[in-house]
Amino acid sequence: MSDTHPADTVTSGAGAKIADAPESWPVERSVERFRSHKVGMRTDWVEMPGPGGRGTNPAARDYMEHPGAAAALALDDAGRVLLQRQYRHATRHLLWELPAGIIDGDGEGPLATARRELVEEAGLRAERWYELADFFPSPGFSDERIHVFLARGLSEVPAEEIDFEREHEEAGLVAEWVPLEDAVRLVMEGRLHNGATVIGVLAAHAASRDGFAGLREPVGP
């Protein structure tokens, strides 16, 4: 009996061939169901493969149109991650999260969003930025894409330079600096649930093994 498992066939060489790729199947028709100042809901009738791969068969797919978001994992010189507690009404939870926010529609890119959110939510700037992760949090239901960046070389922003007043959920932010190893433990114990935070913490921990030398440079300003 062979000891080879399916996963064993994905070696470093073969694994290099595995990468998500853009693809768009034909849409027979599309209907907008809802539109707010942030997101929309749409139904597309997508040409899907028919039974046995014969012909095509339109199937309705509902999804949320989202501008995308970005998060900043701020890691200080002592190896601590900044976590902030914020109320999230949709989940009825107080969640510990990285500074993060929705990408503005006026040409702002993910990195610019992460920089802005770090200033607005944490009052911090970073000298160096790296991309930790880039993911679709719910690809079966939304086109939202989240970029998580590592922020290093942190410094405080003078209060007079921050032209943003926190309100609503952000008015009561609680901040804690947590050692990266402890943040990983919090994830593994099921005490952190925000997707960008979980992915960012685990990605940062993995990247720390080679001193973050393998991280990608961010694209855009």
C-alpha positions in Angstrom: 0.0 0.0 0.0 1.3 3.4 -0.9 1.8 6.0 1.9 1.2 8.8 -0.6 -1.8 11.1 0.1 -3.4 13.5 -2.3 -1.8 16.4 -0.4 1.6 14.9 -0.9 1.4 15.4 -4.6 1.4 19.2 -4.1 5.2 19.7 -3.9 7.0 23.0 -4.1 7.3 22.6 -7.9 3.7 21.6 -8.5 2.5 24.1 -5.9 4.0 26.9 -8.0 1.2 26.2 -10.5 -1.5 26.8 -8.0 -2.8 30.4 -8.0 -6.3 32.0 -8.1 -7.0 33.6 -11.4 -9.6 36.1 -12.7 -12.5 34.5 -14.6 -16.0 35.7 -15.6 -18.7 33.4 -16.9 -21.3 34.9 -19.2 -24.3 36.6 -17.5 -27.7 36.3 -19.2 -29.2 39.2 -17.2 -28.6 41.1 -14.1 -30.9 43.0 -11.6 -29.9 45.4 -8.9 -31.9 44.6 -5.7 -30.6 47.3 -3.4 -28.1 50.2 -3.3 -26.7 52.1 -0.3 -23.9 54.6 0.0 -21.5 51.7 0.7 -22.7 48.5 -0.8 -25.3 47.0 -3.2 -27.1 43.7 -3.7 -27.5 42.2 -7.2 -28.8 39.0 -8.8 -27.0 37.7 -11.9 -28.3 34.8 -14.0 -25.0 33.1 -14.8 -24.5 30.6 -17.7 -23.6 27.5 -15.8 -22.5 24.1 -17.2 -25.6 21.9 -17.8 -26.0 18.3 -16.4 -23.1 16.1 -17.5 -21.4 19.2 -18.9 -23.8 19.3 -21.8 -24.7 22.9 -22.8 -25.4 25.7 -20.4 -28.1 26.3 -17.8 -28.7 29.8 -16.3 -28.6 29.9 -12.5 -29.4 32.8 -10.3 -26.7 34.0 -8.0 -27.3 36.7 -5.4 -24.3 38.7 -4.2 -23.2 41.9 -2.5 -21.2 44.5 -4.4 -18.6 45.9 -2.1 -15.8 48.5 -2.7 -13.2 46.4 -0.8 -11.4 47.1 2.5 -7.9 47.2 4.0 -6.5 46.5 7.4 -3.2 47.5 9.1 -1.4 45.1 11.4 0.7 47.5 13.4 3.7 45.7 14.9 5.9 47.8 17.2 9.6 47.3 18.0 8.7 45.1 21.0 6.9 42.6 18.7 3.4 43.7 19.9 0.3 43.9 17.7 -2.2 46.7 18.1 -5.8 45.3 18.6 -8.8 47.5 19.1 -12.2 46.5 20.5 -15.2 47.7 18.5 -19.0 46.9 18.5 -20.2 45.2 15.3 -24.0 45.4 15.1 -24.5 42.7 12.4 -22.8 40.1 14.6 -24.0 41.5 18.0 -20.4 41.3 19.2 -17.6 43.4 20.6 -14.7 42.3 18.4 -11.0 42.8 18.8 -9.7 43.9 15.4 -6.9 45.5 13.5 -7.3 49.1 12.4 -9.3 48.7 9.2 -11.9 50.3 6.9 -13.7 50.4 3.6 -11.8 51.7 0.5 -13.1 55.2 -0.4 -14.6 55.5 -3.9 -12.5 58.5 -4.9 -9.6 56.5 -6.4 -8.2 55.5 -3.0 -6.2 52.2 -3.2 -5.9 49.5 -0.5 -2.6 50.8 0.9 -3.8 54.4 1.1 -6.9 53.1 3.0 -4.7 51.2 5.5 -2.5 54.3 6.0 -5.6 56.4 6.6 -7.3 54.0 9.0 -4.1 53.7 11.0 -4.0 57.4 11.5 -7.7 57.9 12.1 -8.3 54.9 14.4 -4.9 54.6 16.2 -3.2 58.0 15.7 -0.1 56.2 14.2 2.0 56.4 11.1 4.4 53.7 9.8 7.6 54.1 7.9 7.5 50.7 6.2 4.6 48.8 4.8 4.4 45.2 3.5 1.5 43.1 2.2 0.6 40.2 4.5 -2.6 38.8 2.9 -5.1 39.5 0.2 -8.4 37.6 0.4 -12.1 37.3 -0.4 -13.8 36.9 3.0 -17.1 35.5 1.6 -16.6 34.7 -2.2 -19.9 32.8 -2.4 -21.9 35.8 -1.4 -19.8 39.0 -1.9 -17.1 40.4 -4.2 -15.5 42.1 -1.2 -11.7 41.9 -1.2 -9.6 42.7 1.8 -5.9 43.6 1.9 -4.0 43.2 5.1 -0.7 45.1 5.5 2.1 44.9 8.0 3.0 48.4 9.3 6.5 48.8 10.9 8.5 51.8 12.1 5.6 53.3 14.0 5.3 56.8 15.4 2.5 58.8 16.9 0.7 61.4 14.9 0.2 64.8 16.6 -3.4 65.4 17.5 -3.6 68.6 15.6 -2.7 66.7 12.4 -5.6 64.3 12.6 -8.7 65.8 10.8 -11.0 63.0 11.8 -13.4 62.9 14.7 -14.4 59.4 16.0 -18.1 58.8 16.3 -20.6 55.9 16.5 -18.8 52.6 17.0 -15.4 54.2 16.8 -16.1 56.7 19.6 -15.6 53.9 22.2 -12.6 52.1 20.8 -10.5 50.3 23.4 -6.9 49.6 22.4 -4.4 46.9 23.6 -0.9 46.1 22.5 -0.5 42.3 22.4 2.7 40.3 21.8 2.4 38.6 18.5 2.8 35.1 20.0 0.0 35.8 22.4 -2.2 37.1 19.5 -1.7 33.8 17.8 -2.7 31.9 20.9 -5.9 34.1 21.1 -6.7 33.0 17.6 -6.1 29.3 18.2 -8.2 29.4 21.4 -11.1 30.9 19.4 -11.0 34.2 21.2 -10.6 36.4 18.1 -13.2 36.2 15.3 -12.7 39.1 12.9 -11.5 37.6 9.6 -8.8 40.2 8.7 -7.5 40.0 12.2 -7.3 36.2 12.3 -5.6 36.1 8.9 -3.3 39.0 9.6 -2.1 37.6 12.9 -1.4 34.2 11.5 0.3 35.6 8.4 2.5 37.9 10.4 3.5 35.0 12.7 4.4 32.9 9.6 6.3 35.8 8.1 8.2 36.4 11.3 10.1 33.1 10.9 12.4 34.7 8.3 12.4 38.1 9.9 9.6 39.3 7.4 12.1 39.0 4.5 9.7 37.1 2.3 6.9 39.6 2.3 5.6 41.3 -0.8 6.0 45.0 -1.4 2.6 46.7 -1.5 1.3 47.9 -4.9 0.1 51.5 -5.1 0.6 54.6 -3.1 
